[in-house]
């Protein structure tokens, strides 16, 4: 029933030529990755393999956008179901209560707190609290105290909920895109997606085909992973690029006090290993270098170190690796003392 109301809202918006699409592009995803370099570096230092880091960053990006996309609309949907179908209320209670338990776990879990960027965690708690306030108003059961939210988070969430209530009282559920934009800006996550009027989007032949489903006056279009360029190791391009950049930066930091002969030893040793095969996809396989004792490397790390070494030794030498963009980004960060 919840999903059917999503669809009904979209149909109503299309009739008014006012259906908006929620779009996230590769450029917005890459911006998200750049903004969370510190998390990637932390995971790298802890020895997390590249594929796991890629999966984690992807899940943060998708989860954050999905929550922002759905949060205001879901409030209108649950209010509509509560008022229109009283016979569904026992099922609605069980469903919403289960969702709130998940929201509480995501807000208070120790590992989530440790690894989730502050901006994303803040947005997650605030948007989840708006649903706890609605659950209280519909069923008289208070759960907001279980989120361990700060006073500021509670204040912001109450402000959001009050804004929703004003829209609800004025029958403005088909204007929910305004709340998405306003709340995202206040949460500082507005740069990771776009809302585009459906007719405007469809008139551009360069855009991907429109999806078959809409939600509450919105359709969710995100980059299809099967269409994304992949690195040789099978890591999704955006995250793979950032991993290579971080490894190149690490190499530059290691090389900064080494003479040319020491850098040559590193580059040539990796090149010799490469004749036997270095597979960047096998992130569980570790390599050791005599030229850098006491350190383990993944295949992708080795290739980044080799590329960086030969950029110092002879930047015109063909290595068979196209890490130019990643290396230049690393050089820029290195030059700023990062």
Buried (B, 14 or more C-beta within 10 A) or exposed (E): BBEEBBEBBBEBBBEEEBBBBBBBBBEBBBBBBBBBBEBBBBBBEEEBBBBEBBBBBBEBBEBBBBBBBBBBBBBBBBBBBBEEEEEBEEEBBEBBEEBBEEBBEBBBEEEBEEBBBEBBBBBBBBBBBBBBBBBBEBBEEEBBEBBEBEEEBBEBBBBBBEBBBEBBEEEBBBBBBBBBBBBBEBBEBBEBBBBBBBEEBEEEEEBEEBEEEBBBBBBBBBBEEEEEEEBBBEBBBBBBBBBBBBBBBBBBEBBEEBEEEBBBBBBBBBBEBBEEEBEBBBBEEBBEBEBBEEEEBBBBBBBBBBBBBBBBBEEEEEBEBEBEEBBEBBBEBBEEEE
